């Protein structure tokens, strides 16, 4: 892998200073929220308007600028972690409310797949996936989390990963952005949550087999308390290659939230009409419920 150093010196300096002084906070402060699934859906519409977000494309660059601008509106500082892979420049974005190392990292990928390899019609397989659910839904929820948590001094990083969805294309692997981020961690979070494909109108999120089951249990308990056990199904079903694995391999408790029972995966039909604001609302509510419990 051909990689370049990225300009992340501020976060690295912060991590070093806090490791020397042992000033890391022990818990998140109390979390309140006005998460709005309809607003998250409008973020999804705006993201889709850029077109397929293939790494290195103009749509990808426009998306980076859009995310950064929106996050800044709500008081989040955004660092861009730029690196090169197979001759393509990629960008991870890291948003934080303060200069403390993170207690929690919540991540999602914003790129969309170059080809629709699950299409039954060979003529459509060479077209890029629109990515309303796969790439857009998780990004929209992260953006709405930032808006709903405006002004709350919490030790949470919201990380937007590039290059998750290009595996088995042009010698690329999966989760390129998350792997690069994990390989260059400046500060280790206590917990990592990755959300991917969480906008399906018929939302069914099962526990993922390679995730930390204690952490997932906390999240599923939050879903049960909110009356969302029909959407967060408390059974293991899939073992996924996704952006949580680089953190799992580092021994960081990590949980993937994904609905892989999505019939439009990697096809031309992964469009806005097949995701819903209700599903985005459910995921946002559960994450914030869990954050509140985590802070107690």
VEXZA-112048 format. One record per atom (N, C-alpha, C): residue in one letter; x, y, z. Coordinates in pm, whole numbers, plus 50000, padded with zeros to 5 digits. Layout:
<atoms>
AXYZ...
</atoms>
This chain:
<atoms>
X500854988150000X500005000050000X500895012450000X500655021249907X501405033749899X500705044349980X501325048850088X500675058350178X501555070550198X500915081750221X501625093950258X501275097850400X502185104650462X501855109850595X500745120150584X499925120750683X498835130450684X499105141150789X498415152250769X498615163650862X497645162550978X498045154451075X497185152051191X497935155751318X498875165051305X499785167951415X499075173251538X497985180551518X497285186351634X496735175351722X496065165551660X495485154651739X496585146251804X497685144051732X498795136451790X499365143651911X499545156851900X500065164452012X499145163752132X497845164752105X496865163752214X496995150252284X497095139552203X497175126252262X498405124752351X499555129952302X500795128952379X500675136552510X500155148652503X500035156752624X499145149952727X498055144252681X497145137952777X497705124952833X498485117752752X499095105552805X500135108952911X500815120552895X501825124452993X501215129353123X500085135853114X499495141953233X498395133553295X498015122553227X496955113553277X495675121153310X495305130353220X494135138753244X492905133953170X492935122153117X491795117453040X490565116353129X489435120953077X488205120453156X487735106153173X487015103453279X486565089953309X485195086853252X484425097153218X483085094553166X482635106353084X481675103552996X481055114252921X480135122253011X480025135252987X479005142853059X477625138653013X476625143053084X475255139553049X474935144052908X474235135452833X473925138052694X472425140452678X472075151352613X470695153752575X470655155652424X469475154352364X469435154652218X468065158252165X468075164052046X466845165851970X467035159751832X467535147451828X467795140551701X466525140051619X466655143351490X465505144451401X465765135951277X465045124751266X465225115851152X464885122451020X463925131451019X463575138650896X464725147650851X465405153750948X466565162150915X467705153550865X467885141750924X468895132450876X468605128250732X467335126150702X466955122450565X467275133750468X467095146050510X467445157350423X468955157950400X469725154350502X471165152950479X471435142250373X470705131250381X470885120650282X470575125650141X469515133350128X469175138949998X470305147849945X470865156150031X471955164949989X473185156949948X473505146550023X474645138149990X474455131049856X473265126049834X472985118949708X473065128349588X472795141049609X472815150749499X474215152649441X475255149049516X476615150249464X476925139649360X476145128949356X476435117749269X477295107349339X477655096549270X478465085949332X479755091449390X480035087749516X481185093149589X482365083449582X482825081249461X483975072449440X485225079349493X486095072349567X487315078849618X488085085749507X488485098049535X489245105849439X488415113749340X487095111849340X486225118549244X485865132649291X485335140649199X484895154049236X483735153349334X482865143349319X481745141749413X482255138849553X483325130949563X483905128049694X484475140649758X485175148549678X485755161049731X484665170749775X483595171849696X482485180549733X481835175849862X481765162649880X481185156950002X482025160450123X483345159650109X484245163350219X484005177750261X483925186650163X483705200850194X482335202950260X481335195750213X479975197150267X479915192350412X480475180650438X480465175350574X481195184950668X482365189450626X483155198250711X482415211250740X481775216950638X481025229450656X479865227550752X479125216550737X477975214050824X478425211650968X479475204150985X479955201351121X480425214151189X481115222651115X481585235351171X480425244051217X479305243451147X478135251351184X477695248451327X477905236051370X477405231751500X478515230651604X479625237351576X480685238651675X481665227051680X481625218151582X482565207051578X483805211051501X484955208051557X486215209851486X486445197651398X486895199751277X487055188751182X488495188251132X489115176751149X490445174151093X490285164950972X490985167950864X490975159450745X492255151250743X492095138250745X493225129050740X493375124450596X494335129950527X494515127050384X495655117150365X495445107650277X496465097750249X496265092450107X497205084750060X497155079649923X497115064449924X496285058849838X496175044349824X496025040849677X496935032649627X496905028549486X496815040649393X497545051149428X497595062949344X496415072249355X495485069449448X494295077549467X494385084449603X494075097549607X494065104949733X492715102949801X492745098249926X491545096050006X491535105550125X490345107450182X490185116550295X489255110650400X489785108150519X488945105850637X488705119250705X487555120750767X487245132850842X486995129150988X487595136851079X487445134551221X486885147151286X485695145951344X485035157451409X485035155451560X485345166051635X485365165151780X484925178451839X484395177951960X483875189852027X484915196752114X485935189452156X486945195152244X488285188852213X489295192452288X490655187752262X491015175152340X490035169052409X490315156952485X490385144752394X491145134652434X491075121952362X489665116252370X489265107852277X487875103252274X487605091952371X486485092752441X485955081052510X485275071652410X484575077752314X483805070152216X484115075252077X484265066051983X484365069251842X483165063151772X482405071351699X481295066351617X481645069251472X481675058951389X482145060551252X481165055251149X481305060251027X480545055450912X481355058650787X481175050850683X481865054050556X480945062250467X481555071550393X480775080050304X480975076850157X481945068350123X482155065049983X481085055349932X480905055049801X479985045649738X480755037149638X480225025449609X480955015449534X481035018849385X482195015949326X482465019249186X481595011249090X481234999049125X480474990349034X479284984149108X478234981149031X477034974749086X477114959749061X478024953149131X478344939349100X477274929349143X476254933749217X475174924749253X473964925949159X474094933749053X473034934748953X472944921748874X471714917348849X471514905448768X471744908148620X471544920548578X471744924448438X473194928648417X473964921148339X475384924448318X475604938548265X474634943948193X474784957248137X474814967948245X474274964848363X474234974548473X475374972848572X476104961948561X477114958948662X478294968648662X478534975148551X479674984448543X479334998348595X478065000748631X477645013948677X477915015548827X478245027648873X478465029749017X477175028449096X477295023549218X476135022049307X475705035949355X474415039349349X473985052349403X474285053849551X474065043149630X474535042949768X473685050349869X472365050749850X471505057449948X471595050950085X471605037950088X471735030750216X473205027850246X473925023250146X475305018750163X476265030450139X476485038250244X477375049650237X476695062650278X475415064150242X474725076650271X474015076350405X473335065350436X472505065050557X473335067150683X474455060250696X475305061850813X475895075650822X476305081150707X476865094650705X475835104850749X474605103350702X473525112550739X473235112050888X473255100150946X473015098951090X474145105651168X475405103851127X476505110551196X476365125751188X475965130751073X475795145151059X474675150451148X473585142751157X472485146951244X472865145551391X473675135751426X474195134951562X474965147651597X475785152251503X476545164551528X475615176251552X474565177351473X473615188351491X472895187251625X472465175151659X471675173351780X472505174651907X473815172951897X474695174152012X475425187552017X474955197051940X475585210251936X475695216252075X476895221052105X477115228052231X477375219152351X477405206052332X477655196952444X479115192652442X479795195452549X481235193152558X481485178452592X481465170052488X481565155752509X482805150252439X483355139652496X484575133652441X484215122652341X483575126852234X483165117852126X483775122751996X484345113551921X484775116451784X483765110551688X483345118451591X482555113651478X483485112651359X483665100651306X484675098351202X483985093451074X484265100450966X483715097250834X484835090650753X484685077750724X485735070150657X485545070350506X486645071950436X486685070450290X487125056150258X486825051650137X487415039250086X486995026550155X485765025750208X485305013150268X484845003250164X484225008250057X483384999649974X483954996349837X485294996249825X485904993449695X486634979949693X486294971249787X486974958349794X486804949949668X487904943349630X487934934649512X487754942449381X488084955249382X488094963349261X489494969249245X490124966849132X491454972649104X492454970049216X492434958049270X493364953649376X493144960649509X491994966949530X491684973149658X491134962949754X491384965349882X490764957649989X489564965550040X488804959550133X487724966550199X488294975350312X487544985250353X487844993350472X489224999650468X489605004950353X490925011050339X491075023150432X490055031750435X490145043650519X490185040550666X489325031350711X489305027650853X490605020850893X491155012650804X492415005950835X493545016050850X493575025750760X494615036150770X494455044150899X493215047450931X492965054951053X493415047051176X493055034251182X493425025951296X494935024051305X495595022751190X497045021051190X497775033351241X497095044851237X497735057451275X497005064251390X496385056351476X495645062051588X496565070351678X496155082651703X496905091251794X496395090251936X495135086151952X494535084752084X493545073252076X493575064352173X492765052252167X491425054152236X490325052852164X489015053852229X488725041652314X487835043352411X487425032052494X486455022852420X485655028752331X484645021152256X484535026752116X484275017952020X484065021851881X482735016051833X481925024551772X480695020051709X480745024151563X480485014751474X480425017451331X479015014851283X478455024351207X477115022551151X477215022150999X476505012650939X476585010550795X475285004050749X474695009350643X473455003650588X472365002750695X472045014350753X471075014550862X469805022550826X469585024450694X468435032250652X467305024450589X467455011150577X466455002850513X465065005650571X464065007050484X462695009450530X462204998350623X462614986050595X462294974650680X463534971350762X463754979150868X465034978550940X465094966351031X466154958251011X466404946551094X467904945851120X468324950951236X469744951051272X469994939651370X470744929651324X471134918451410X472514921151469X472824914351577X474154915451636X475194908651546X476254915851519X477294911051428X478294902451505X478714891451448X479424881051521X480834884851565X481504893951493X482884897251528X482984909551619X481844915351651X481804926951739X481964922851885X482304932651968X482384930352112X480954928552166X480674916852220X479294913852256X478834921052382X479744924652470X479354932752586X478904946552542X479674952652452X479324965852401X478024965352322X477904955252235X476664953852159X475484951552252X475704943952359X474634941652455X474114954552515X475024963852545X474604976852598X473734984252497X474114983652371X473364990752267X471994984452247X471954971152245X470664964252227X469764966352350X470354967652467X469564971052586X468944984952571X469714994352515X469175007652491X468025007152393X468164998952290X467074997452192X465824991652258X466024981752344X464874975652413X464174985952502X464934994052572X464345004152659X463535014452580X463895016352454X463175025752368X462025018952292X461815006052316X460764998952245X461094995952100X462394994352070X462844992251932X463424978351910X462974968651989X463494955051974X463074948451843X462054954051777X461664948751646X462644952951538X463414963451562X464404968251466X465814964151504X466084963251635X467364958351685X467104944351741X467374934351660X467014920551693X468164914151770X467884909351888X468924905051980X469394890751952X469874888651829X470444875951787X471614878851694X472624870051699X473734871251604X473304865351470X473784871651361X473424866251229X474594866051132X475334877051119X476374877951017X477734880951080X478784876651010X480154881151037X480574889450917X480804902450940X480974911850831X482404917050820X482834919450695X484034927250670X483604941750662X483944949550763X483484963350767X484464971650850X484134984350868X485084993750927X485344991651076X484624982751140X484904979851281X486104970751299X486424962551197X487454952251215X488844957751245X489304968651182X490624973751220X490734977151368X489624981051430X489634984351573X489524971651657X488734961951610X488674948951676X490074942951685X490814943951575X492154938151570X493134945151664X492814957351703X493634964551802X493204961551945X492144953651961X491654950352094X490744960852154X490254970052072X489344980452120X487914975152110X487124975552218X485744970952210X484984978452099X484484970952003X483884977051885X482614969651848X481634977151799X480334971351763X479894976951629X479534968051538X479014971851407X477494971051408X476844982051369X475404982251349X475164981951199X474564971151150X474334969651006X473104961150982X472314965050884X471194956950836X471614951350701X472104938950702X472604933050578X471504925950500X470304925650554X469164919950481X468514930850396X469294936250307X468874947450223X468914942850078X467774941450014X467744935149880X468394943349770X468714955949797X469264964749692X470764966949707X471404958849790X472834960149817X473634958949688X474494968749664X475394969149548X474664967849415X473474974149409X472724974749284X472344989149253X471774991149135X471305004349094X470055008649171X469474999549245X468245002749319X468515007549462X469785009549497X470095015049630X469905030149624X468625034349624X468255048349604X467435053249723X467205066249726X466525072549840X465165066549868X464465062049765X463135056449785X463145043949872X464305038049891X464395025549967X464975027350107X465135039950150X465495042550289X464405051450350X464395052450483X463345060250548X463885068450663X463215079650689X463575088050802X463295080850934X462305071850935X461985064351057X463145055351099X463785049151002X464925040551033X466115048851083X466355060151018X467435068951064X467155073851205X465885076951232X465485081451366X465765070551470X465415058251438X465585047251533X467055045551570X467935046051470X469365044151497X469915055951575X469525068051538X469985079751613X469525079551757X468265075751778X467745075151915X468485064752000X468775053251941X469475042752016X470885047152051X471575053151956X472945057751984X472965068052096X472025077152094X471995087452197X471535081952331X470645072352330X470255065552453X471465058552514X472225051852430X473415044852478X474455054852529X474645066052459X475585076152506X475175081552644X473895083452663X473425088352793X473685078252903X473455065452873X473735055052973X475225053952999X476025055452894X477475054852905X478005065852997X477335077452993X477815088953069X477415088453216X476455079753251X475975079153391X477035073153483
</atoms>
